[in-house]
Amino acid sequence: MAGIAIVILPFVPGRHGTSTVEDFGLKNTIVFSAIFYIVLVVLAINANNRKVEYKISSLEVDIETLKSKKSELID
């Protein structure tokens, strides 16, 4: 749905009655929209990577906790 909005919004008239395509031209609008979409995708990937890194670090802490509890039980 967001992809459709990114494609359609440059053609919708803005405050001054002209669209982005009329103001900047079709080629520039396509380039700006593509760059904006790529930035959104990169930000989403980075946010997802941070979540994965957090889960991995919490699992490492759990493993260390289990190792210490195991050594306590052995002693």
C-alpha positions, 0 to 999 in steps of 0.5 A: 500500500505504501508503494502505491502511495509513493507512486501516486503522491507526486501526481496529486495536486498540492497546496498551490494547485500544482503537483510535484511532477509539474513543479520539478518534472517527471524525471526528477520526481521519479529520481527523488521518489526512488531515493526516498523509497531506498532510504526507507528500505535501508532504515527498515533493514537497519531497525530490523538488524538492531532487533536481531542484534539485541536478541542475539546479545540477550541469548548470549547473556542467557548462555552465560547465566546457564554456564555459571549456574551449571558450574555452581551446581557442579561445585 
